[in-house]
Amino acid sequence: MNNNYVKCPVCDLNYMHSGERCCEVCDPKAQGRLISTAAQADDEYRYTKLQEYDARKRSMEAYRAYRWNRAQRR
Ligand SMILES: [Zn+2]
């Protein structure tokens, strides 16, 4: 067992066990949380784009319905 403390190579700030890849702050679990946050932002962006597209489609349908009703009246 090697219990020597070395500086974390990722942040070069915190100390960690020499056997570890990085300190607790740079833990892959913490990085995974950041990645999932980015994925969530991407999902929200896609959802916003989808809503935009849906709204545009609906307004086109309303426009066509309006034209159709006017044409019928003549
Ligand atoms: Zn670190």
N, CA, C, O and the ligand as a Tripos MOL2 file, in Angstrom:
@<TRIPOS>MOLECULE
protein
  297   295    75     0     0
PROTEIN
NO_CHARGES

@<TRIPOS>ATOM
      1 N           0.8520   -1.2000    0.0000 N.3       1 MET1
      2 CA          0.0000    0.0000    0.0000 C.3       1 MET1
      3 C           0.8850    1.2470    0.0000 C.2       1 MET1
      4 O           1.7930    1.3830    0.8200 O.2       1 MET1
      5 N           0.6070    2.1280   -0.9130 N.am      2 ASN2
      6 CA          1.3450    3.3840   -0.9990 C.3       2 ASN2
      7 C           0.4330    4.5250   -0.5870 C.2       2 ASN2
      8 O          -0.5220    4.8570   -1.2890 O.2       2 ASN2
      9 N           0.7300    5.1110    0.5360 N.am      3 ASN3
     10 CA         -0.1310    6.1720    1.0480 C.3       3 ASN3
     11 C           0.5070    7.5440    0.9120 C.2       3 ASN3
     12 O           0.1410    8.4800    1.6230 O.2       3 ASN3
     13 N           1.4570    7.6620    0.0020 N.am      4 ASN4
     14 CA          2.0790    8.9630   -0.2110 C.3       4 ASN4
     15 C           1.0820    9.9280   -0.8610 C.2       4 ASN4
     16 O           0.2670    9.5560   -1.7060 O.2       4 ASN4
     17 N           1.1890   11.1660   -0.4300 N.am      5 TYR5
     18 CA          0.3140   12.1820   -1.0350 C.3       5 TYR5
     19 C           1.0870   12.9330   -2.1000 C.2       5 TYR5
     20 O           2.2160   13.3690   -1.8760 O.2       5 TYR5
     21 N           0.4750   13.0780   -3.2460 N.am      6 VAL6
     22 CA          1.0820   13.8480   -4.3390 C.3       6 VAL6
     23 C           0.0770   14.8930   -4.8090 C.2       6 VAL6
     24 O          -1.1170   14.8070   -4.5210 O.2       6 VAL6
     25 N           0.5750   15.8540   -5.5190 N.am      7 LYS7
     26 CA         -0.3180   16.8860   -6.0450 C.3       7 LYS7
     27 C          -1.1250   16.3240   -7.2080 C.2       7 LYS7
     28 O          -0.6180   15.5610   -8.0310 O.2       7 LYS7
     29 N          -2.3590   16.7100   -7.2540 N.am      8 CYS8
     30 CA         -3.2410   16.2560   -8.3320 C.3       8 CYS8
     31 C          -2.7340   16.8110   -9.6660 C.2       8 CYS8
     32 O          -2.5090   18.0160   -9.7790 O.2       8 CYS8
     33 N          -2.5490   15.9500  -10.6810 N.am      9 PRO9
     34 CA         -2.0430   16.4210  -11.9850 C.3       9 PRO9
     35 C          -3.0830   17.2020  -12.7750 C.2       9 PRO9
     36 O          -2.7450   17.9110  -13.7230 O.2       9 PRO9
     37 N          -4.3450   17.0730  -12.3850 N.am     10 VAL10
     38 CA         -5.4070   17.7490  -13.1430 C.3      10 VAL10
     39 C          -5.5190   19.2130  -12.7340 C.2      10 VAL10
     40 O          -5.4610   20.1080  -13.5770 O.2      10 VAL10
     41 N          -5.6810   19.4490  -11.4230 N.am     11 CYS11
     42 CA         -5.8590   20.8350  -10.9780 C.3      11 CYS11
     43 C          -4.5670   21.4270  -10.4270 C.2      11 CYS11
     44 O          -4.4460   22.6440  -10.2870 O.2      11 CYS11
     45 N          -3.5790   20.5440  -10.1080 N.am     12 ASP12
     46 CA         -2.2840   21.0000   -9.5950 C.3      12 ASP12
     47 C          -2.4800   21.8600   -8.3470 C.2      12 ASP12
     48 O          -1.7240   22.8000   -8.1040 O.2      12 ASP12
     49 N          -3.4940   21.5280   -7.5670 N.am     13 LEU13
     50 CA         -3.8630   22.3570   -6.4310 C.3      13 LEU13
     51 C          -4.0910   21.4820   -5.2020 C.2      13 LEU13
     52 O          -3.5480   21.7530   -4.1310 O.2      13 LEU13
     53 N          -4.8840   20.4470   -5.3570 N.am     14 ASN14
     54 CA         -5.2220   19.5680   -4.2480 C.3      14 ASN14
     55 C          -4.2710   18.3830   -4.1970 C.2      14 ASN14
     56 O          -3.6220   18.0310   -5.1820 O.2      14 ASN14
     57 N          -4.2100   17.7720   -2.9980 N.am     15 TYR15
     58 CA         -3.3780   16.5860   -2.8530 C.3      15 TYR15
     59 C          -4.2490   15.3480   -2.8830 C.2      15 TYR15
     60 O          -5.4300   15.3800   -2.5380 O.2      15 TYR15
     61 N          -3.6310   14.2540   -3.3070 N.am     16 MET16
     62 CA         -4.3580   12.9930   -3.4180 C.3      16 MET16
     63 C          -3.3970   11.8500   -3.1260 C.2      16 MET16
     64 O          -2.1860   12.0640   -3.0610 O.2      16 MET16
     65 N          -3.9120   10.6580   -2.9510 N.am     17 HIS17
     66 CA         -3.0620    9.4820   -2.8100 C.3      17 HIS17
     67 C          -2.3360    9.2580   -4.1280 C.2      17 HIS17
     68 O          -2.9180    9.4320   -5.1990 O.2      17 HIS17
     69 N          -1.0720    8.8760   -4.0530 N.am     18 SER18
     70 CA         -0.2760    8.7200   -5.2680 C.3      18 SER18
     71 C          -0.8390    7.6540   -6.1960 C.2      18 SER18
     72 O          -0.5330    7.6540   -7.3880 O.2      18 SER18
     73 N          -1.6540    6.7450   -5.6720 N.am     19 GLY19
     74 CA         -2.2390    5.6990   -6.5090 C.3      19 GLY19
     75 C          -3.4430    6.1740   -7.3000 C.2      19 GLY19
     76 O          -3.8660    5.5010   -8.2400 O.2      19 GLY19
     77 N          -3.9970    7.3100   -6.9420 N.am     20 GLU20
     78 CA         -5.2170    7.7990   -7.5770 C.3      20 GLU20
     79 C          -4.8930    8.5290   -8.8720 C.2      20 GLU20
     80 O          -3.7580    8.9450   -9.1050 O.2      20 GLU20
     81 N          -5.9100    8.6750   -9.7020 N.am     21 ARG21
     82 CA         -5.7360    9.3660  -10.9710 C.3      21 ARG21
     83 C          -5.8520   10.8800  -10.7800 C.2      21 ARG21
     84 O          -5.1470   11.6510  -11.4310 O.2      21 ARG21
     85 N          -6.7440   11.2930   -9.8840 N.am     22 CYS22
     86 CA         -6.9030   12.7090   -9.5970 C.3      22 CYS22
     87 C          -7.5200   12.8740   -8.2190 C.2      22 CYS22
     88 O          -7.9380   11.8970   -7.5970 O.2      22 CYS22
     89 N          -7.5780   14.1110   -7.7430 N.am     23 CYS23
     90 CA         -8.0960   14.3790   -6.4110 C.3      23 CYS23
     91 C          -9.6170   14.2630   -6.3730 C.2      23 CYS23
     92 O         -10.2580   13.9940   -7.3890 O.2      23 CYS23
     93 N         -10.1780   14.4680   -5.1920 N.am     24 GLU24
     94 CA        -11.6320   14.3360   -5.0480 C.3      24 GLU24
     95 C         -12.3700   15.3930   -5.8480 C.2      24 GLU24
     96 O         -13.4580   15.1510   -6.3700 O.2      24 GLU24
     97 N         -11.7630   16.5700   -5.9380 N.am     25 VAL25
     98 CA        -12.4170   17.6670   -6.6690 C.3      25 VAL25
     99 C         -12.4960   17.3460   -8.1670 C.2      25 VAL25
    100 O         -13.4920   17.6380   -8.8300 O.2      25 VAL25
    101 N         -11.4110   16.7330   -8.6860 N.am     26 CYS26
    102 CA        -11.3680   16.3920  -10.1100 C.3      26 CYS26
    103 C         -11.8790   14.9670  -10.3460 C.2      26 CYS26
    104 O         -11.6520   14.3880  -11.4090 O.2      26 CYS26
    105 N         -12.5490   14.4260   -9.3780 N.am     27 ASP27
    106 CA        -13.0490   13.0570   -9.4730 C.3      27 ASP27
    107 C         -13.8820   12.8630  -10.7410 C.2      27 ASP27
    108 O         -14.6400   13.7580  -11.1160 O.2      27 ASP27
    109 N         -13.7570   11.7070  -11.4110 N.am     28 PRO28
    110 CA        -14.5630   11.4520  -12.6160 C.3      28 PRO28
    111 C         -16.0520   11.6040  -12.3560 C.2      28 PRO28
    112 O         -16.8100   11.9440  -13.2650 O.2      28 PRO28
    113 N         -16.4800   11.3530  -11.1180 N.am     29 LYS29
    114 CA        -17.8980   11.5030  -10.7960 C.3      29 LYS29
    115 C         -18.3170   12.9690  -10.9410 C.2      29 LYS29
    116 O         -19.3940   13.2790  -11.4510 O.2      29 LYS29
    117 N         -17.4220   13.8750  -10.4700 N.am     30 ALA30
    118 CA        -17.7140   15.3030  -10.6020 C.3      30 ALA30
    119 C         -17.7210   15.6910  -12.0710 C.2      30 ALA30
    120 O         -18.5500   16.4950  -12.4970 O.2      30 ALA30
    121 N         -16.7950   15.1200  -12.8590 N.am     31 GLN31
    122 CA        -16.7360   15.4240  -14.2880 C.3      31 GLN31
    123 C         -17.9500   14.8600  -15.0060 C.2      31 GLN31
    124 O         -18.4710   15.4710  -15.9390 O.2      31 GLN31
    125 N         -18.4000   13.6800  -14.5610 N.am     32 GLY32
    126 CA        -19.5980   13.0930  -15.1440 C.3      32 GLY32
    127 C         -20.8030   13.9820  -14.9330 C.2      32 GLY32
    128 O         -21.6780   14.0750  -15.7950 O.2      32 GLY32
    129 N         -20.8480   14.6420  -13.7750 N.am     33 ARG33
    130 CA        -21.9600   15.5430  -13.5030 C.3      33 ARG33
    131 C         -21.9350   16.7180  -14.4810 C.2      33 ARG33
    132 O         -22.9790   17.1780  -14.9440 O.2      33 ARG33
    133 N         -20.7190   17.1960  -14.7870 N.am     34 LEU34
    134 CA        -20.5970   18.3020  -15.7290 C.3      34 LEU34
    135 C         -21.0430   17.8690  -17.1100 C.2      34 LEU34
    136 O         -21.7260   18.6120  -17.8150 O.2      34 LEU34
    137 N         -20.6470   16.6390  -17.5000 N.am     35 ILE35
    138 CA        -21.0070   16.1350  -18.8190 C.3      35 ILE35
    139 C         -22.5270   16.0060  -18.9260 C.2      35 ILE35
    140 O         -23.1090   16.3600  -19.9510 O.2      35 ILE35
    141 N         -23.1730   15.4970  -17.8640 N.am     36 SER36
    142 CA        -24.6250   15.3240  -17.9160 C.3      36 SER36
    143 C         -25.3260   16.6790  -17.9620 C.2      36 SER36
    144 O         -26.3970   16.8070  -18.5560 O.2      36 SER36
    145 N         -24.7270   17.6820  -17.3380 N.am     37 THR37
    146 CA        -25.3030   19.0280  -17.3910 C.3      37 THR37
    147 C         -25.2530   19.5520  -18.8250 C.2      37 THR37
    148 O         -26.1960   20.1860  -19.2980 O.2      37 THR37
    149 N         -24.1370   19.2790  -19.5130 N.am     38 ALA38
    150 CA        -24.0040   19.7070  -20.9020 C.3      38 ALA38
    151 C         -25.0110   18.9760  -21.7700 C.2      38 ALA38
    152 O         -25.6050   19.5730  -22.6670 O.2      38 ALA38
    153 N         -25.2100   17.6930  -21.5140 N.am     39 ALA39
    154 CA        -26.1700   16.9080  -22.2810 C.3      39 ALA39
    155 C         -27.5750   17.4390  -22.0530 C.2      39 ALA39
    156 O         -28.3950   17.4720  -22.9710 O.2      39 ALA39
    157 N         -27.8450   17.8540  -20.8270 N.am     40 GLN40
    158 CA        -29.1720   18.3860  -20.4990 C.3      40 GLN40
    159 C         -29.4010   19.7020  -21.2440 C.2      40 GLN40
    160 O         -30.4930   19.9510  -21.7540 O.2      40 GLN40
    161 N         -28.3700   20.5360  -21.3040 N.am     41 ALA41
    162 CA        -28.4830   21.8000  -22.0200 C.3      41 ALA41
    163 C         -28.7400   21.5340  -23.4950 C.2      41 ALA41
    164 O         -29.5030   22.2560  -24.1380 O.2      41 ALA41
    165 N         -28.0990   20.4930  -24.0330 N.am     42 ASP42
    166 CA        -28.2850   20.1190  -25.4260 C.3      42 ASP42
    167 C         -29.7250   19.6820  -25.6630 C.2      42 ASP42
    168 O         -30.3300   20.0260  -26.6780 O.2      42 ASP42
    169 N         -30.2730   18.9090  -24.7030 N.am     43 ASP43
    170 CA        -31.6560   18.4610  -24.8040 C.3      43 ASP43
    171 C         -32.6060   19.6510  -24.8080 C.2      43 ASP43
    172 O         -33.5600   19.7020  -25.5850 O.2      43 ASP43
    173 N         -32.3270   20.6110  -23.9210 N.am     44 GLU44
    174 CA        -33.1840   21.7910  -23.8420 C.3      44 GLU44
    175 C         -33.1360   22.5810  -25.1340 C.2      44 GLU44
    176 O         -34.1520   23.1140  -25.5810 O.2      44 GLU44
    177 N         -31.9500   22.6600  -25.7390 N.am     45 TYR45
    178 CA        -31.7820   23.3730  -27.0100 C.3      45 TYR45
    179 C         -32.6070   22.6930  -28.0920 C.2      45 TYR45
    180 O         -33.2970   23.3410  -28.8790 O.2      45 TYR45
    181 N         -32.5140   21.3500  -28.1080 N.am     46 ARG46
    182 CA        -33.2430   20.5990  -29.1250 C.3      46 ARG46
    183 C         -34.7560   20.7880  -28.9330 C.2      46 ARG46
    184 O         -35.5070   20.9240  -29.8990 O.2      46 ARG46
    185 N         -35.1800   20.7930  -27.6600 N.am     47 TYR47
    186 CA        -36.6010   20.9620  -27.3510 C.3      47 TYR47
    187 C         -37.0860   22.3380  -27.7970 C.2      47 TYR47
    188 O         -38.1780   22.4700  -28.3500 O.2      47 TYR47
    189 N         -36.2640   23.3630  -27.5530 N.am     48 THR48
    190 CA        -36.6200   24.7190  -27.9650 C.3      48 THR48
    191 C         -36.7490   24.7960  -29.4800 C.2      48 THR48
    192 O         -37.6830   25.4060  -30.0000 O.2      48 THR48
    193 N         -35.8030   24.1700  -30.1900 N.am     49 LYS49
    194 CA        -35.8260   24.1750  -31.6510 C.3      49 LYS49
    195 C         -37.0710   23.4580  -32.1580 C.2      49 LYS49
    196 O         -37.6980   23.8860  -33.1270 O.2      49 LYS49
    197 N         -37.4150   22.3700  -31.4940 N.am     50 LEU50
    198 CA        -38.5800   21.5890  -31.8820 C.3      50 LEU50
    199 C         -39.8500   22.4110  -31.7100 C.2      50 LEU50
    200 O         -40.7460   22.3770  -32.5530 O.2      50 LEU50
    201 N         -39.9140   23.1560  -30.5960 N.am     51 GLN51
    202 CA        -41.0820   23.9950  -30.3410 C.3      51 GLN51
    203 C         -41.1830   25.1070  -31.3700 C.2      51 GLN51
    204 O         -42.2750   25.4450  -31.8260 O.2      51 GLN51
    205 N         -40.0380   25.6740  -31.7330 N.am     52 GLU52
    206 CA        -39.9910   26.7150  -32.7510 C.3      52 GLU52
    207 C         -40.5480   26.1910  -34.0700 C.2      52 GLU52
    208 O         -41.3690   26.8350  -34.7230 O.2      52 GLU52
    209 N         -40.0790   25.0080  -34.4380 N.am     53 TYR53
    210 CA        -40.5000   24.3700  -35.6820 C.3      53 TYR53
    211 C         -41.9950   24.0930  -35.6470 C.2      53 TYR53
    212 O         -42.7020   24.3130  -36.6310 O.2      53 TYR53
    213 N         -42.4740   23.6020  -34.4950 N.am     54 ASP54
    214 CA        -43.8810   23.2710  -34.3290 C.3      54 ASP54
    215 C         -44.7420   24.5190  -34.4620 C.2      54 ASP54
    216 O         -45.7890   24.4970  -35.1090 O.2      54 ASP54
    217 N         -44.2900   25.6140  -33.8400 N.am     55 ALA55
    218 CA        -45.0410   26.8670  -33.8860 C.3      55 ALA55
    219 C         -45.1040   27.3900  -35.3200 C.2      55 ALA55
    220 O         -46.1410   27.8870  -35.7610 O.2      55 ALA55
    221 N         -43.9930   27.2750  -36.0420 N.am     56 ARG56
    222 CA        -43.9470   27.7470  -37.4180 C.3      56 ARG56
    223 C         -44.8940   26.9190  -38.2840 C.2      56 ARG56
    224 O         -45.6090   27.4510  -39.1320 O.2      56 ARG56
    225 N         -44.8820   25.5990  -38.0520 N.am     57 LYS57
    226 CA        -45.7340   24.6980  -38.8100 C.3      57 LYS57
    227 C         -47.2020   25.0220  -38.5690 C.2      57 LYS57
    228 O         -48.0190   25.0430  -39.4890 O.2      57 LYS57
    229 N         -47.5110   25.2780  -37.2760 N.am     58 ARG58
    230 CA        -48.9080   25.5690  -36.9310 C.3      58 ARG58
    231 C         -49.3570   26.8880  -37.5410 C.2      58 ARG58
    232 O         -50.5040   27.0130  -37.9700 O.2      58 ARG58
    233 N         -48.4630   27.8750  -37.5840 N.am     59 SER59
    234 CA        -48.8480   29.1680  -38.1400 C.3      59 SER59
    235 C         -49.0330   29.0520  -39.6490 C.2      59 SER59
    236 O         -49.8710   29.7510  -40.2180 O.2      59 SER59
    237 N         -48.2640   28.1820  -40.3100 N.am     60 MET60
    238 CA        -48.4220   27.9370  -41.7370 C.3      60 MET60
    239 C         -49.7630   27.2850  -42.0080 C.2      60 MET60
    240 O         -50.4400   27.6040  -42.9850 O.2      60 MET60
    241 N         -50.1390   26.3610  -41.1220 N.am     61 GLU61
    242 CA        -51.4230   25.6760  -41.2840 C.3      61 GLU61
    243 C         -52.5740   26.6710  -41.0990 C.2      61 GLU61
    244 O         -53.5740   26.6280  -41.8150 O.2      61 GLU61
    245 N         -52.4070   27.5630  -40.1240 N.am     62 ALA62
    246 CA        -53.4440   28.5680  -39.8660 C.3      62 ALA62
    247 C         -53.5640   29.4990  -41.0660 C.2      62 ALA62
    248 O         -54.6660   29.9020  -41.4380 O.2      62 ALA62
    249 N         -52.4280   29.8400  -41.6690 N.am     63 TYR63
    250 CA        -52.4090   30.7220  -42.8320 C.3      63 TYR63
    251 C         -53.1190   30.0570  -44.0040 C.2      63 TYR63
    252 O         -53.9150   30.6800  -44.7070 O.2      63 TYR63
    253 N         -52.8110   28.7700  -44.1980 N.am     64 ARG64
    254 CA        -53.4320   28.0420  -45.3050 C.3      64 ARG64
    255 C         -54.9350   27.9250  -45.0820 C.2      64 ARG64
    256 O         -55.7170   28.0490  -46.0240 O.2      64 ARG64
    257 N         -55.3450   27.6840  -43.8160 N.am     65 ALA65
    258 CA        -56.7610   27.5560  -43.4890 C.3      65 ALA65
    259 C         -57.4650   28.8860  -43.7660 C.2      65 ALA65
    260 O         -58.5940   28.9120  -44.2570 O.2      65 ALA65
    261 N         -56.7900   29.9730  -43.4490 N.am     66 TYR66
    262 CA        -57.3520   31.3060  -43.6670 C.3      66 TYR66
    263 C         -57.5570   31.5560  -45.1500 C.2      66 TYR66
    264 O         -58.6010   32.0500  -45.5750 O.2      66 TYR66
    265 N         -56.5400   31.2050  -45.9340 N.am     67 ARG67
    266 CA        -56.6300   31.3840  -47.3830 C.3      67 ARG67
    267 C         -57.7420   30.5230  -47.9510 C.2      67 ARG67
    268 O         -58.5000   30.9440  -48.8250 O.2      67 ARG67
    269 N         -57.8200   29.3090  -47.4310 N.am     68 TRP68
    270 CA        -58.8160   28.3660  -47.9230 C.3      68 TRP68
    271 C         -60.2270   28.8860  -47.6450 C.2      68 TRP68
    272 O         -61.1070   28.7960  -48.5010 O.2      68 TRP68
    273 N         -60.4390   29.4340  -46.4420 N.am     69 ASN69
    274 CA        -61.7490   29.9550  -46.0780 C.3      69 ASN69
    275 C         -62.1290   31.1500  -46.9520 C.2      69 ASN69
    276 O         -63.2860   31.2910  -47.3470 O.2      69 ASN69
    277 N         -61.1680   31.9970  -47.2490 N.am     70 ARG70
    278 CA        -61.4260   33.1560  -48.1080 C.3      70 ARG70
    279 C         -61.7870   32.7100  -49.5120 C.2      70 ARG70
    280 O         -62.6800   33.2680  -50.1500 O.2      70 ARG70
    281 N         -61.0680   31.6810  -49.9880 N.am     71 ALA71
    282 CA        -61.3080   31.1680  -51.3450 C.3      71 ALA71
    283 C         -62.7020   30.5560  -51.4210 C.2      71 ALA71
    284 O         -63.3740   30.6760  -52.4450 O.2      71 ALA71
    285 N         -63.1370   29.9100  -50.3630 N.am     72 GLN72
    286 CA        -64.4490   29.2710  -50.3610 C.3      72 GLN72
    287 C         -65.5680   30.2960  -50.4160 C.2      72 GLN72
    288 O         -66.6270   30.0330  -50.9860 O.2      72 GLN72
    289 N         -65.3420   31.4540  -49.8310 N.am     73 ARG73
    290 CA        -66.4000   32.4630  -49.7330 C.3      73 ARG73
    291 C         -66.7260   33.0790  -51.0920 C.2      73 ARG73
    292 O         -67.8350   33.5580  -51.3310 O.2      73 ARG73
    293 N         -65.7130   33.0520  -51.9820 N.am     74 ARG74
    294 CA        -65.9470   33.6880  -53.2820 C.3      74 ARG74
    295 C         -66.8810   32.8700  -54.1710 C.2      74 ARG74
    296 O         -67.1740   33.2740  -55.2960 O.2      74 ARG74
    297 ZN         -7.5630   17.8060   -8.7660 Zn       75 ZN75
@<TRIPOS>BOND
     1     1     2 1
     2     2     3 1
     3     3     4 2
     4     3     5 am
     5     5     6 1
     6     6     7 1
     7     7     8 2
     8     7     9 am
     9     9    10 1
    10    10    11 1
    11    11    12 2
    12    11    13 am
    13    13    14 1
    14    14    15 1
    15    15    16 2
    16    15    17 am
    17    17    18 1
    18    18    19 1
    19    19    20 2
    20    19    21 am
    21    21    22 1
    22    22    23 1
    23    23    24 2
    24    23    25 am
    25    25    26 1
    26    26    27 1
    27    27    28 2
    28    27    29 am
    29    29    30 1
    30    30    31 1
    31    31    32 2
    32    31    33 am
    33    33    34 1
    34    34    35 1
    35    35    36 2
    36    35    37 am
    37    37    38 1
    38    38    39 1
    39    39    40 2
    40    39    41 am
    41    41    42 1
    42    42    43 1
    43    43    44 2
    44    43    45 am
    45    45    46 1
    46    46    47 1
    47    47    48 2
    48    47    49 am
    49    49    50 1
    50    50    51 1
    51    51    52 2
    52    51    53 am
    53    53    54 1
    54    54    55 1
    55    55    56 2
    56    55    57 am
    57    57    58 1
    58    58    59 1
    59    59    60 2
    60    59    61 am
    61    61    62 1
    62    62    63 1
    63    63    64 2
    64    63    65 am
    65    65    66 1
    66    66    67 1
    67    67    68 2
    68    67    69 am
    69    69    70 1
    70    70    71 1
    71    71    72 2
    72    71    73 am
    73    73    74 1
    74    74    75 1
    75    75    76 2
    76    75    77 am
    77    77    78 1
    78    78    79 1
    79    79    80 2
    80    79    81 am
    81    81    82 1
    82    82    83 1
    83    83    84 2
    84    83    85 am
    85    85    86 1
    86    86    87 1
    87    87    88 2
    88    87    89 am
    89    89    90 1
    90    90    91 1
    91    91    92 2
    92    91    93 am
    93    93    94 1
    94    94    95 1
    95    95    96 2
    96    95    97 am
    97    97    98 1
    98    98    99 1
    99    99   100 2
   100    99   101 am
   101   101   102 1
   102   102   103 1
   103   103   104 2
   104   103   105 am
   105   105   106 1
   106   106   107 1
   107   107   108 2
   108   107   109 am
   109   109   110 1
   110   110   111 1
   111   111   112 2
   112   111   113 am
   113   113   114 1
   114   114   115 1
   115   115   116 2
   116   115   117 am
   117   117   118 1
   118   118   119 1
   119   119   120 2
   120   119   121 am
   121   121   122 1
   122   122   123 1
   123   123   124 2
   124   123   125 am
   125   125   126 1
   126   126   127 1
   127   127   128 2
   128   127   129 am
   129   129   130 1
   130   130   131 1
   131   131   132 2
   132   131   133 am
   133   133   134 1
   134   134   135 1
   135   135   136 2
   136   135   137 am
   137   137   138 1
   138   138   139 1
   139   139   140 2
   140   139   141 am
   141   141   142 1
   142   142   143 1
   143   143   144 2
   144   143   145 am
   145   145   146 1
   146   146   147 1
   147   147   148 2
   148   147   149 am
   149   149   150 1
   150   150   151 1
   151   151   152 2
   152   151   153 am
   153   153   154 1
   154   154   155 1
   155   155   156 2
   156   155   157 am
   157   157   158 1
   158   158   159 1
   159   159   160 2
   160   159   161 am
   161   161   162 1
   162   162   163 1
   163   163   164 2
   164   163   165 am
   165   165   166 1
   166   166   167 1
   167   167   168 2
   168   167   169 am
   169   169   170 1
   170   170   171 1
   171   171   172 2
   172   171   173 am
   173   173   174 1
   174   174   175 1
   175   175   176 2
   176   175   177 am
   177   177   178 1
   178   178   179 1
   179   179   180 2
   180   179   181 am
   181   181   182 1
   182   182   183 1
   183   183   184 2
   184   183   185 am
   185   185   186 1
   186   186   187 1
   187   187   188 2
   188   187   189 am
   189   189   190 1
   190   190   191 1
   191   191   192 2
   192   191   193 am
   193   193   194 1
   194   194   195 1
   195   195   196 2
   196   195   197 am
   197   197   198 1
   198   198   199 1
   199   199   200 2
   200   199   201 am
   201   201   202 1
   202   202   203 1
   203   203   204 2
   204   203   205 am
   205   205   206 1
   206   206   207 1
   207   207   208 2
   208   207   209 am
   209   209   210 1
   210   210   211 1
   211   211   212 2
   212   211   213 am
   213   213   214 1
   214   214   215 1
   215   215   216 2
   216   215   217 am
   217   217   218 1
   218   218   219 1
   219   219   220 2
   220   219   221 am
   221   221   222 1
   222   222   223 1
   223   223   224 2
   224   223   225 am
   225   225   226 1
   226   226   227 1
   227   227   228 2
   228   227   229 am
   229   229   230 1
   230   230   231 1
   231   231   232 2
   232   231   233 am
   233   233   234 1
   234   234   235 1
   235   235   236 2
   236   235   237 am
   237   237   238 1
   238   238   239 1
   239   239   240 2
   240   239   241 am
   241   241   242 1
   242   242   243 1
   243   243   244 2
   244   243   245 am
   245   245   246 1
   246   246   247 1
   247   247   248 2
   248   247   249 am
   249   249   250 1
   250   250   251 1
   251   251   252 2
   252   251   253 am
   253   253   254 1
   254   254   255 1
   255   255   256 2
   256   255   257 am
   257   257   258 1
   258   258   259 1
   259   259   260 2
   260   259   261 am
   261   261   262 1
   262   262   263 1
   263   263   264 2
   264   263   265 am
   265   265   266 1
   266   266   267 1
   267   267   268 2
   268   267   269 am
   269   269   270 1
   270   270   271 1
   271   271   272 2
   272   271   273 am
   273   273   274 1
   274   274   275 1
   275   275   276 2
   276   275   277 am
   277   277   278 1
   278   278   279 1
   279   279   280 2
   280   279   281 am
   281   281   282 1
   282   282   283 1
   283   283   284 2
   284   283   285 am
   285   285   286 1
   286   286   287 1
   287   287   288 2
   288   287   289 am
   289   289   290 1
   290   290   291 1
   291   291   292 2
   292   291   293 am
   293   293   294 1
   294   294   295 1
   295   295   296 2
@<TRIPOS>SUBSTRUCTURE
     1 MET1         2 RESIDUE 1 A MET
     2 ASN2         6 RESIDUE 1 A ASN
     3 ASN3        10 RESIDUE 1 A ASN
     4 ASN4        14 RESIDUE 1 A ASN
     5 TYR5        18 RESIDUE 1 A TYR
     6 VAL6        22 RESIDUE 1 A VAL
     7 LYS7        26 RESIDUE 1 A LYS
     8 CYS8        30 RESIDUE 1 A CYS
     9 PRO9        34 RESIDUE 1 A PRO
    10 VAL10       38 RESIDUE 1 A VAL
    11 CYS11       42 RESIDUE 1 A CYS
    12 ASP12       46 RESIDUE 1 A ASP
    13 LEU13       50 RESIDUE 1 A LEU
    14 ASN14       54 RESIDUE 1 A ASN
    15 TYR15       58 RESIDUE 1 A TYR
    16 MET16       62 RESIDUE 1 A MET
    17 HIS17       66 RESIDUE 1 A HIS
    18 SER18       70 RESIDUE 1 A SER
    19 GLY19       74 RESIDUE 1 A GLY
    20 GLU20       78 RESIDUE 1 A GLU
    21 ARG21       82 RESIDUE 1 A ARG
    22 CYS22       86 RESIDUE 1 A CYS
    23 CYS23       90 RESIDUE 1 A CYS
    24 GLU24       94 RESIDUE 1 A GLU
    25 VAL25       98 RESIDUE 1 A VAL
    26 CYS26      102 RESIDUE 1 A CYS
    27 ASP27      106 RESIDUE 1 A ASP
    28 PRO28      110 RESIDUE 1 A PRO
    29 LYS29      114 RESIDUE 1 A LYS
    30 ALA30      118 RESIDUE 1 A ALA
    31 GLN31      122 RESIDUE 1 A GLN
    32 GLY32      126 RESIDUE 1 A GLY
    33 ARG33      130 RESIDUE 1 A ARG
    34 LEU34      134 RESIDUE 1 A LEU
    35 ILE35      138 RESIDUE 1 A ILE
    36 SER36      142 RESIDUE 1 A SER
    37 THR37      146 RESIDUE 1 A THR
    38 ALA38      150 RESIDUE 1 A ALA
    39 ALA39      154 RESIDUE 1 A ALA
    40 GLN40      158 RESIDUE 1 A GLN
    41 ALA41      162 RESIDUE 1 A ALA
    42 ASP42      166 RESIDUE 1 A ASP
    43 ASP43      170 RESIDUE 1 A ASP
    44 GLU44      174 RESIDUE 1 A GLU
    45 TYR45      178 RESIDUE 1 A TYR
    46 ARG46      182 RESIDUE 1 A ARG
    47 TYR47      186 RESIDUE 1 A TYR
    48 THR48      190 RESIDUE 1 A THR
    49 LYS49      194 RESIDUE 1 A LYS
    50 LEU50      198 RESIDUE 1 A LEU
    51 GLN51      202 RESIDUE 1 A GLN
    52 GLU52      206 RESIDUE 1 A GLU
    53 TYR53      210 RESIDUE 1 A TYR
    54 ASP54      214 RESIDUE 1 A ASP
    55 ALA55      218 RESIDUE 1 A ALA
    56 ARG56      222 RESIDUE 1 A ARG
    57 LYS57      226 RESIDUE 1 A LYS
    58 ARG58      230 RESIDUE 1 A ARG
    59 SER59      234 RESIDUE 1 A SER
    60 MET60      238 RESIDUE 1 A MET
    61 GLU61      242 RESIDUE 1 A GLU
    62 ALA62      246 RESIDUE 1 A ALA
    63 TYR63      250 RESIDUE 1 A TYR
    64 ARG64      254 RESIDUE 1 A ARG
    65 ALA65      258 RESIDUE 1 A ALA
    66 TYR66      262 RESIDUE 1 A TYR
    67 ARG67      266 RESIDUE 1 A ARG
    68 TRP68      270 RESIDUE 1 A TRP
    69 ASN69      274 RESIDUE 1 A ASN
    70 ARG70      278 RESIDUE 1 A ARG
    71 ALA71      282 RESIDUE 1 A ALA
    72 GLN72      286 RESIDUE 1 A GLN
    73 ARG73      290 RESIDUE 1 A ARG
    74 ARG74      294 RESIDUE 1 A ARG
    75 ZN75       297 GROUP 0 **** ****
